[in-house]
Amino acid sequence: MPNLYQLSTLSALLLGDFEPSLSIGELKRHGTLGIGTFEGLGGELIMLDGVVWNGTYTGEAVPAADIEKTPFACVIDWQPTASAVKLPAVGSLDNLRTVLDEAAKGAENRVLAVRLQVFHADVTFRSFAPAPKPWKPMKDMLFSQKITAERNIQAEIIGFRFPGYLESINMPGWHLHVLTAPNDSGKRFGGHLLNITADAGIEAQWMAADGLELTFPTGEAGRIYDALPLDQDLREITKAAEG
């Protein structure tokens, strides 16, 4: 199995390092499935089958150009370890996380990637408007997030589960982004998943990463990174930012 590639750390993102240091074109060289954000926290990054989407502030997901840049992302070359399994109906995001934990029992110490096909669901998700400089910690940017709800949709949900011992590198537990199927107008919507109710029959696949390849920010992003007080307990800030 391949390694998971990650640019920067969750701690740096939470503390306001939204300066990009990697282009989307370069990010694609490291995997085919992943999540992250864009310069200035301007949208939720969703990589699916090697195509990168921006879940924008309007709720609509649009293809991202290779020249756009990211300050934080984690991606992997998607190679599921088994055929899809059917999951039961879920009534909330917490419920979905519990179902996924049960399905992945025995891999608690591993970094897992997951991909879900959802056929009939109501979803709530969020995205941020691009933040003006000077950037502030994410907890002070929550006023600029927009929450979108889509009902009776088909969608794909992708993301990762990190173990608790990596909490300063990435958020422990399941971090999931959603991308809806095209509607009658051909539009897709997506962002950071906040809640879901879905009928039984969700198709789930996952894989465990062989390792973690962490790249630190460079250039101006690296200078910001080096000046941050990263050696602190950020659990409360993480909880607030997760929504």
N, C-alpha and C positions, 0 to 999 in steps of 0.2 A: 504494500500500500504506500502511496506517496505521503510526503510531509504536508502539513498545513503551513501555508505561508501567511505571515502577518506583518503588516506595516504599522509601526509605532505600537503604543500600549493603550489600554483602556484608561489607565491613570492619567496619561497625558491628554487624552481627548476630554476627559471629565474636567480637567483643570484649564481647558481652553486653548489647547494647541490645535487650531483648525487650519494651520498653514499647510498647504499641500506640498508633498515632496516626491510624488510618483504619478506618472500619467496613466490614464486608463489603458492605453495601448501597452505600456510596460506591465501593468497589473495582469493583463490577460495572459502574459507569458508564464504566469505562476499557477494558473488553475482555470477551471471551467465553471465552478460553482462557488459563490461567496456572497458576503455582505460587507457593508461599510458605510462611508459617507463621502461627501464631496467638499470642495474648498469652502471654508466659512460655514460649515455645517449645512450647506445648501442642498438638501435632499438626502434621501436614503438610497444607498447603493445596493443593487440586487443583480448578482451575476448568475445567469442560468444558461446552461449549454454554451458557455463561452461568450454570450451576449450580455453586455452591461446595460442596465436600466437605471434611470434616476427616478425614484419615487418623489416627485416634486411637492412643493408646498401646496399646490392646488389639489393634490391627491392623484393627479394623473401621472402615470409612469411613461417616460419617453426614453428612447435609446440615447445612451451617452456617447459622445464623440471620443475618439482615441486621444485627442489633445486635451480633454478635460483632465483634471487632477484630483487626487484624493489625499487626505491627511491620515486616514486610518481605514484599513480594510483587512479582512482575512478571507483567503480563498484556498481551494484545494482542487486538484485534478479528480473530478468525480468518478469514482470506481466503486459502485455499491457492492457490498460483500455477499448479498443474497437477493433473491427475487422479492418483489414487493409483498408485504403482508397487509391484511385488512385490519383496520382499527375500528373500535366501537364509536358510537356517537359521542360527541363531546359537548359540554354545556358552557365551557369557559376556557380561557387560556390556561389557568391553573390546572384545570381538568386535563387539558391536552398535554401539559408538561408531565403530569402524573402518569398518564397513559404511555407517553414516550419513555419515561424512566422505567416503567415496568417492562416495556418491550426491550429495553437495552440493559436489563439487569445483568450484572457481572462485569460491566465495562465502566464502572464509576470512576476509575482512575485514568481513563483515556479521554482524549479529545475526540468527540464524535461529530460527524457531519450528517445532516438529515435532509431528505427531500420528500415532501408530502404532496400528493395529488388529492385535492378536495373537490367533490362533485356537487355539493349542495350545502352552502354555508352562508352565514352572515358574519362579516368581519369588520373590525374597527382597527384602524392603524393611524400612525402619525408621521409627519415629516416637518422639517424646519425650513423657514425662510432663510436665505443666505444672511449671515450675520455681518454687520458692519464692523470695521476695526475701530478702536482696539477690542479684541475679542475678550470675552469674560468666561469664567467657568460655566459649564453646561447647566448647572443648577440655576444660574441667573439668566439663562436663555429660554427657559421653559415657556415664558410668555409668548415666544415667537413660534411655538409649534402649532400646527393645525391638525385637528383630528377629523378623519374622514370615515364614514361608515358606508359599506356596500352590502346590499342584501341579495340573497338568493343567487349567489354567484358560484362559478367554478374558478379555482385558483390553484396556484402552486405556492407552497410555503417551504422556505429553505432556511437553514441556519446551522448553528453549532451548539454543542454542550461542552463547557469547560469544567474541569474539576475544581474544587474549592482551593486547592493549593496553588493555583495559578491566578488567583483573584486580582493581583495587581497588573497582570498581563491582559486578561480578558474577563468578562463577567461570568461568575460561576452559574451553572445551570444553563437552561436553553435560552438562546437569543435568536429570535426568528423574524424574518421579513416575509412579506406576502406580495405576490404579483398575480393579479386577476387575469383570467382569459379575456380576449377581446370581446367587447360588447357589440351591439348591432351596428354601431358607428365605427367599429374598429379600434376604439380606445381601450387602453389598459390602465389599471390603477394599482397603486402599491405603496408600501412603506413599512415602517417598523410595527410589527403586529402587537396590538394592545389587548384585543379580545376576539373570541371566536365561538360560535355555536355551529355545529356541523352534524349532518346525518352520518349514520354508520356507513362504512365502506371506504373511508379514507385509505388511500394506498400509501404505504410508508416504506422507504428504503433508507439505509444508513450505512456509514462506513466509519472505521476508526483510523485516525491518522497514525502513521508510523512515527512521526516526530513533529516538532514545531520549529519552523524557521522564522526567526524574528529579526526584522530589519529596523534599525533606528532611523528616525528622520534625518535628513541632510539639509544643507543650506540654511535658509532663514528658519525653516521648521525645526532644524536641529538646534539652532541657537535658542529658540523658544523652549524646546524640550530640555536643554541643559540647564535652563534657569528655573525650571519648575520644582516645587517641593514634592517630589514624587514619593518620598519615603514617609507616608502617613496613611492612616486608616481612612479609606474612602468608601466604606460600606454604606453609610447613610446617603452620601452623594450619589453612589451607584443606584441605590434603591429609588431615589427621587428621579434620577434621569431615566431609569427604565420605564417609568410611568405606571 
